[in-house]
Amino acid sequence: MRPWIPVAVSFKACAVALAFSHHPAAALLAFFAPDPWIFMQFVLARSQAFGPAVTRFATPRREVWLTIDDGPHPESTPAVLELLRGHGARATFFLVGEQVRSHPELARRIAAEGHGIGNHTLSHPAWSFWSALPGRTAHEIDGCVAALLLSNAPFQRLFRPPVGVRNPFLDPLLASRGMRLVLWSARGFDGGRRRPPAALRAISRGIRPGAILLAHEGGPGASRRREFLALLLDHLSREGYSCVIPEDGDLRC
Ligand SMILES: [Zn+2]
């Protein structure tokens, strides 16, 4: 068990004791005191309380690792591959298992063009993955693995949860499968309503050698996401950065 769990539980037990000893204000404070910290462990990429999360890689050169989530999509993946080819960039695509089942040829094409493939769950349960119990968490991991195996596309033992939100059962399940959790160093929130130039300004603050960059493809904002990716690749070229796929031994938490 992670050491922070008994600490957090102790706060709640203290609150109950204080309430019984007629200190309601102190009880309220003790009850909620650890919660902002616990919330951050679910949602912040750099938090490590639920287990190690890769957020950068070691390199002496001007190199970044571009990661593209939420594919494959027949409307966007071919265009994204063309953009990457035009910039001589390599990327890792974190794919959703159900979409791989529908478009296995796109998964094979991603790999054939020299890019990496990681696991982004079977069904991308963005709002409920944080509360998934071990059985459902395992189903999401293994379902995506099964879809990738059926597609015949080679893939890496890398996992990224939907919207980067973890749950307390994820780390042991990944460890028992020899998989690593990969999050990011910088993102532009290109999946929302933010305009691509604003998303580029946001992500560029985190661009440095060894950064892991998060982008997306497909979905309702597909054209904005593609425009963002084009701006990002132009920016990286201007700044003298190469998009590479790092070796396992260079990954850092
Ligand atoms: Zn996603």
Residues whose N, C-alpha, C, O or C-beta is under 5 A from the ligand:
A	BS01	ZN	D69 D70 P162 V163
